[in-house]
Amino acid sequence: MPKRSNEFQRLVAMLTQMSSGDATVRESVELSEIVSGEPREVDVVAVGKVAGHGTIVGIECRDWKRKQDVQWVEQADNKFRDLGANVKVLVSSSGFTKGAL
């Protein structure tokens, strides 16, 4: 899968790196699904330790004109669950609908 990125995603990665201490932050990372082993692209991934435990933070970014709805939140939750992300973050440049919040 080709690596994909955009300005908004790069901004989120930069801000994540600035606030993540010693964590490693990368854009457009392929992680393997736990069950199938199939690769899935995640916009930004931060890997580090919290309280001595290895932690994976998955961040999905959307730079769309309209607010993001509950359907995107549910899709991302399922994706992150399949990938074993410890912390799940969704970032939208346009905000979220009431149902998504």
Buried (B, 14 or more C-beta within 10 A) or exposed (E): EEEEEEEBBBBBBEBBBEEBEEBEBBBBBEBEBEEEEEEBBBBBBBBBEEEEEEBBBBBBBBBEEEBBBEEBBEEBEEBBEBBEBEEBBBBBEEEBBEEBE
